[in-house]
Amino acid sequence: MRKMTTIWRMDSHLVRNTLAEKG
């Protein structure tokens, strides 16, 4: 479960970065 949470947080960060780049 801990690993899943970490992956999810990483995914969320990547999504936010992508959205910021796309503007």
Protein Blocks (a to p, Z undefined) as FASTA:
>chain_A
ZZmmmmmmmmmmmmmmmmmmnZZ
